Amino acid sequence: MPSPDPTPSQNSAPTEDATAAHEAAVRRAGEALQTYTLSAEGWRQSPSETLQRLLTDLRHWCDDTQRDFDRAVTGSRTLHSTERDTAAEELAAREPAAEPAAGGTTGRNEA
């Protein structure tokens, strides 16, 4: 039976992973901003204009990503529904049809 109290090394792994992921994201954002800043267009604009352009481009990227995600979710819902309906039909086909009780009674005490 596993011990109820995880060791410190078990606790630190998710935190280290999250920290590494955060640092990687910050590094990528810094590289993107530096790319904009060092571009010819970036040199012609003020830092705030460059940042505004970067944020606008990121919003366009987010819109595209959201559209792709929405399409994938819609497709997965359709597939799930189809698979669920197919499984229900297969299950119904395997079960014998319910037959009425002998003598045509409903199973109730009729007087």
N, C-alpha and C positions, 0 to 999 in steps of 0.2 A: 504494500500500500504506500503511495507517495506521501511524503511528509507534507503537512498542511502549511508549513512556513517555508517558502522558497528561499534559497540561499541568496546572498547579495548579488552573486554573479548572474542569477536568473532574473533578478529585478532590474539590473543595470542594462541588459541587452536591449530591451525595447526603448529605453531612454536614450541610449547611445545611437540606436538606429534613427530615432526621431531627430536627434541633434544633428547627425550626419546628413540626413535628408534636408533639414532646414538650412544647414550651412551650404549644401550643394545648390539649393534653390536661390539663396542669397548670392552665391557666386555667379550663377547663370544670369540673374537679374543685373548684377553689376557688369558682367560682360556685355549684355545687351545694351545697357545704358552707355557703356564705353564705346561700343560700335556706333551707336547713334551720334555720340559726341564727337568721335573722331572722323565721321563721314564728312564729305564736302558739304552736305546740307546742314549737318550739325554745326560746322564752323560758321555758317552764315546766320545761324539762329542763336538767340540767347539760351542760356541753360533752361529757363522755364519753358520756352517754346519747344526745346528739344524734349524735355520731360513730357510736355503735353502731347507731342507727336507720338512718343513712345507709349504713353498710356492709351492714346486713341488706337494705335495699332494693336495693343494688347486686348483692348475691348473687341476689336474686329476678330481677333484670333479666338477670344472667348465665345463670341457669337457663333463662329464656325464650329468650334468644338461642341457647343451646346446643341447645335443643329444635328451634328453627327451622332451625339449621344442620344438625342430624342429619336432619331431614326432607328438606332440600334435597340432602344427600349421598345419602340413600337413593333419592330420585327420580332423581338424576343417574346413579347406578349402574344402576338399572333401565333408564333410557333408553339408556345406553351398551351394556348387554347386549343390548337389543333391536336397536339399530343394528348392533352387531357380528354378531349372529346373522343379521340380514337381509342384510348385506353378504356373509357367508359363503355363504348360500343362493344369492344372486344370482351369486356367483363360481362356485359348483358347477354352477349351471344353464347357465352359458356354456361351461364346459369340456366337451369331448366325452368320452363314457364310454370307459374303457380297453377295448380289444378284445383277446381272446386272440390269440396268434400263430397264423399259418396252420398247418394240419396238427395242431392240438390239442396242440402241444408246449408245455412249460413254459419253454422257453428254456434249459434246462440240458443239458449234454452227457449224454445217456442212452446207456448201452451195452447 
